[in-house]
Amino acid sequence: MKKTMAGDLAWFIANILPYITLGVMTLALVYNFVKWAVMPRPVVWALFPAKHNTFDILLGIIKKIFALPGPRKVDISIWSLAMLFHIGLIISLSFHAKYIFVPSLGPAEYYLGAAAGIAAAIGTVGFFIRRIDMAKNKVDSTFADYFALILLMATLTLGAYLRIAGIIDHEQMWAWVQGILTLNPVEPPSHPLFLLHITLAQIYMMYLPFKTLIHPIAILFGQKVILDERHIYPR
């Protein structure tokens, strides 16, 4: 009975929850787009500076992601942690995406992905410590701020450990990924740490549209709206 219940839980986490996660993310993103579209902009030039074209907007977002000019001007320690987090997360997610299309990773890619996950996790730990230090100086931090950091920290750390320890069989992993993508789910890897990892990852994905970590999409959408003549005052 316990085995059946454990199997049912693993099936739900790995083969049903992903579609729920996708649905929640989609609805939340649509809600955000509608909210951004109708939000009043009484001071357009000061709050939403428009770029000349889409390329300029994308270039500006890329510069902010990889160079982080804002944190660098304020605090070098925050900038260092942010760089570690951003670069590590981008590399880790890139390898996850590659695995979907090419179900094989060489030794160098395998351990580079693990190192990237560790780097991103260290960045979140640094952010967490920094936020506690800021609280001592009467800088407000909400439960949501700590929750997002702890959730991301645990997800990244578990993912790096699973990769380094070689716990999951890659052929089984690939079959599971293919089953999700083709709407033909199969038995997932049943290791408890893997199930915990993907559970935390999916919770974070559903939470993501409600947090500022979605800001690159918000910037692109907001500045594209400003390019619409309906939102630009006559000059």
C-alpha positions in Angstrom: 0.0 0.0 0.0 2.8 2.4 0.9 4.6 1.5 -2.3 1.5 2.3 -4.3 1.0 5.6 -2.5 4.6 6.5 -3.1 4.3 5.6 -6.8 1.1 7.6 -7.2 2.8 10.6 -5.5 5.9 10.3 -7.8 3.6 10.1 -10.8 1.7 13.2 -9.8 4.8 15.2 -9.1 6.6 14.2 -12.3 3.8 13.7 -14.8 0.8 15.8 -13.7 2.2 18.7 -11.8 4.3 19.9 -14.8 1.1 20.6 -16.8 -0.4 22.4 -13.7 2.8 24.4 -13.4 2.7 25.4 -17.1 -1.0 26.4 -16.8 -0.4 28.5 -13.7 2.6 30.3 -15.3 0.7 31.0 -18.5 -2.3 32.4 -16.6 -0.1 34.5 -14.4 1.9 35.9 -17.4 -1.3 36.8 -19.2 -2.6 38.5 -16.1 0.7 40.5 -15.8 0.5 41.5 -19.5 -3.0 42.7 -19.1 -2.1 44.6 -15.9 0.9 46.2 -17.6 -1.1 47.2 -20.6 -3.8 49.0 -18.6 -1.6 50.5 -15.9 -1.8 54.3 -15.8 1.5 56.0 -16.9 1.0 59.7 -15.8 4.7 60.5 -16.2 5.7 58.5 -19.3 9.2 60.0 -19.9 10.4 59.8 -16.3 9.1 56.2 -15.5 9.2 54.5 -18.9 12.0 55.9 -21.1 11.4 54.5 -24.6 14.1 53.1 -26.8 14.3 53.7 -30.5 13.6 50.1 -31.6 13.2 46.5 -30.4 17.0 45.8 -30.9 17.9 48.7 -28.6 15.5 47.4 -26.0 16.9 43.8 -26.1 20.5 45.1 -26.1 19.7 47.2 -23.0 18.2 44.1 -21.2 21.2 41.9 -22.1 23.6 44.6 -20.8 21.6 44.8 -17.5 21.6 41.0 -17.1 25.3 40.4 -17.8 26.9 43.7 -16.6 24.5 44.6 -13.8 25.4 48.3 -13.8 23.0 49.2 -11.1 24.3 46.9 -8.3 27.9 47.6 -9.3 27.4 51.3 -8.6 25.8 50.7 -5.2 27.7 47.8 -3.6 30.5 45.7 -5.1 29.7 42.7 -2.8 26.0 42.6 -4.0 27.3 43.0 -7.6 29.7 40.0 -7.2 27.0 37.8 -5.8 24.5 38.9 -8.5 27.1 38.1 -11.2 27.7 34.7 -9.7 24.0 34.0 -9.6 23.1 35.3 -13.0 25.9 33.6 -14.9 25.5 30.4 -13.0 21.8 30.3 -13.5 22.0 31.1 -17.2 24.6 28.3 -17.9 22.6 25.8 -15.8 19.3 26.6 -17.6 21.1 26.5 -21.0 22.3 22.9 -20.3 18.8 22.0 -19.1 17.4 23.3 -22.4 20.1 21.5 -24.4 19.2 18.3 -22.7 15.6 18.5 -23.9 16.7 18.6 -27.5 20.0 16.6 -27.3 19.7 13.9 -24.6 23.5 13.6 -24.0 26.1 15.7 -22.2 29.8 15.2 -22.3 31.9 15.0 -19.1 32.9 18.7 -19.5 29.3 19.9 -20.0 28.1 17.6 -17.2 30.4 19.0 -14.5 30.3 22.6 -15.9 26.5 22.4 -15.4 27.0 21.2 -11.8 29.5 24.0 -11.2 27.1 26.6 -12.6 24.3 25.3 -10.3 26.7 25.6 -7.3 27.7 29.1 -8.4 24.0 30.2 -8.6 23.3 28.6 -5.3 26.2 30.4 -3.6 24.8 33.6 -5.1 21.4 33.0 -3.5 23.1 32.2 -0.1 25.0 35.5 -0.4 21.8 37.4 -1.2 20.1 35.8 1.8 22.9 36.8 4.2 23.0 40.2 2.6 19.2 40.7 3.1 19.6 39.7 6.8 22.4 42.3 7.1 20.2 44.9 5.5 17.4 44.1 7.9 19.7 45.2 10.8 19.8 48.6 9.1 16.0 48.8 9.2 15.7 47.9 5.5 12.4 46.1 5.2 12.3 42.6 3.8 9.1 40.6 3.4 8.4 36.9 3.9 8.1 36.7 0.1 11.7 38.0 -0.3 13.1 35.3 2.0 10.8 32.6 0.6 11.9 33.1 -2.9 15.6 33.0 -2.0 15.3 29.9 0.2 13.3 28.0 -2.4 15.7 28.9 -5.2 18.7 28.0 -3.0 17.3 24.6 -2.1 16.4 23.8 -5.8 19.8 24.8 -7.1 21.7 22.9 -4.4 19.7 19.7 -4.9 20.1 19.9 -8.7 23.9 20.3 -8.4 24.1 17.4 -5.9 22.1 15.1 -8.1 24.4 15.9 -11.0 27.6 15.5 -9.1 26.6 12.3 -7.3 25.3 10.8 -10.6 22.2 9.6 -8.9 19.8 9.6 -11.8 20.0 7.3 -14.9 20.1 9.5 -17.9 18.2 7.2 -20.2 15.3 7.1 -17.8 15.5 10.9 -17.4 15.4 11.4 -21.2 12.4 9.0 -21.5 10.6 11.0 -18.8 11.4 14.3 -20.4 10.2 13.0 -23.8 7.0 11.7 -22.3 6.2 15.1 -20.8 6.9 16.9 -24.1 4.9 14.5 -26.2 1.9 14.2 -23.7 2.7 10.6 -23.3 4.1 10.3 -19.8 6.1 7.4 -18.6 7.4 6.2 -15.2 9.7 9.0 -13.9 13.0 8.6 -11.9 11.8 7.6 -8.5 14.7 8.8 -6.3 13.3 10.9 -3.5 15.9 13.7 -4.0 15.0 14.0 -7.6 11.3 14.2 -6.8 12.0 16.8 -4.2 14.2 18.8 -6.7 11.5 18.9 -9.4 8.8 19.7 -6.8 10.7 22.7 -5.6 11.6 23.7 -9.1 7.9 23.6 -10.1 6.8 25.5 -7.1 9.3 28.2 -7.9 8.2 28.3 -11.5 4.6 28.9 -10.5 5.8 31.6 -8.0 8.1 33.3 -10.6 5.5 35.4 -12.4 4.6 37.1 -9.2 8.1 38.1 -8.3 10.6 40.6 -9.7 12.7 37.9 -11.2 10.5 38.2 -14.3 11.6 41.8 -14.8 13.4 41.2 -18.2 10.0 40.3 -19.7 8.4 43.3 -17.9 11.0 45.7 -19.2 10.6 44.4 -22.8 6.8 44.6 -22.7 6.7 48.0 -21.0 9.2 49.6 -23.4 7.4 48.1 -26.4 4.1 49.5 -25.1 5.8 52.9 -24.9 6.8 52.6 -28.6 3.0 52.5 -29.3 2.0 56.1 -30.3 -1.0 55.8 -28.0 1.3 56.0 -25.0 3.6 58.8 -26.2 2.6 62.4 -25.5 2.8 64.8 -28.5 6.2 66.6 -28.7 
